[in-house]
Amino acid sequence: MDYTAPTALLKDKIILVTGAGDGIGRVAALTYASYGATVVLLGRTTTKLESVYDEIIASGAPEPGIAPMDLATATPDEIQKLAEVMEEQYGRLDGLLHNAAILGDRVPVEHYDINTWMKVMQVNLHAVFLLTRIFMPLLRQSSSASLLFSSSGVGATPRAYWGAYSVSKYALEGLAKLLMEELENASHIRVNILNPGGTRTSMRATAYPNEDPATLKAPEDLMPLYLYLMGDDSEHIKGETLQG
Ligand code: NAP
């Protein structure tokens, strides 16, 4: 995307990024912070979150929050507690980037490992529902909130052998579209879907082990789009699916 964000695009914004320790989420968290946001880093590996935290502090950006949480096992109560802490600390949420996801297996449905199926659906879909549901009151406190759902080409159109990942992203798009309709009249909350497309991360390397990573775009290349959708320059963009 051809977009140059103003340096203070996200000044004073409170943004929660899931899967902020690695891949696209890590770069998005660093980028949002560098444009002035206070970012809350949610992820399952505390050491990775700490290193993102350290990078943000070293850059002089606003101090981020750290929310270690395994979305495969997080209970509604745990998520509610996080929302309460954030309400106390910040009073609102201006952006939520649903980014964390797992790939699962790529085998025919009839051979799909049942526990893996459940886990993929939990992380990629049910946790997204829980976070959205529980953080909605905080999003409503924002004067201009952006809710972003990370999908995939195999979410828009299910692809054979991509199993629970494909189904979870298909359903995630359904959830996002449902919310788009329900929030149509909530003029200050916008919901969009973004599909980063093939990007150089460990998830992509696992999915396509024979691919040369050098042929792929880097997470940094996606940041104009991620900034645009998170900042108020996209205030009028609602209910769209954008491709990276
Ligand atoms: P990635 O490199 O595998 O990073 C995923 C992040 O999510 C990691 O920080 C990971 O934490 C976190 N995560 C995974 N399971 C979690 C859990 N149970 N609880 C909390 N955090 C968890 O993936 P990516 O390629 O950056 O993908 C980011 C998003 O883009 C995903 O929604 C993916 O489906 C979508 N996408 C990616 C591509 C691509 O080509 N890369 C293409 C289309 C769509 P750990 O590091 O601690 O494991």
Boltz pocket constraint, residues with backbone or C-beta under 6 A from the ligand:
constraints:
  - pocket:
      binder: B
      contacts: [[A, 18], [A, 19], [A, 20], [A, 21], [A, 22], [A, 23], [A, 24], [A, 25], [A, 26], [A, 42], [A, 43], [A, 44], [A, 45], [A, 48], [A, 69], [A, 70], [A, 71], [A, 72], [A, 73], [A, 98], [A, 99], [A, 100], [A, 101], [A, 102], [A, 123], [A, 150], [A, 151], [A, 152], [A, 153], [A, 195], [A, 196], [A, 197], [A, 198], [A, 199], [A, 200], [A, 201], [A, 202], [A, 203], [A, 204]]
      max_distance: 6.0
